[in-house]
């Protein structure tokens, strides 16, 4: 009887050892926990670089005083005008906030504004699924078609100064259009800026494509 008990115990041990080894192998081969999948607005990763391009349209109105060397014009000459602007830039997401920089070229389509060139830094925070609120500061050069005779000798001179602005971007999900563009990164941008210590008013609106 004792001999049968020993044989049974040995048989049980023989079966249990391979089973335990298999369990240990399965545990060792288990996949590691998923990496952090936090995302930035528009579905991109939370930390990294977000390049973008934009097309904007709007208007700039200068005050009637001399602004950063821009001569005040007599009646009949209009420094103000409508603009179409192209922008290339990038954001650096930092969790709930971001910083970035952009360059812009604008073409006047009415009035005496010919071309504008600028470079700006941006910083702000995220809101909702894909919204951004930001402030910007930079430097811009303004080129005009012409001036009144005797007011400016160089009709193509660039007039330049510091630019300050604030703005917001909102993505499809934030305006009730979820699923229309998916995570393509399209946003609407609204922005207001001023030239040379509040000597102009420049509202702009357009579409930004983030990658």
Secondary structure, 3 states (H helix, E strand, C coil): CHHHHHHHHHHHHHHHHHHHHHHHHHHHCCCCCCCCCCECHHHCECECCEEEEEEEEEEEEECCCCECCECCCCCCCCCCEEEEEEEEEEEEEECCEEEEEEEEEEEECCCCEEEEEEEEEEEEEEECCCEEEEEEEEEEEEEECCCCCCCCCCCCCEEEEEEEEEEEEEEHHHHCCCCCCCCCCEEEEEEEEEECCCCEEEEEEEEEEEC
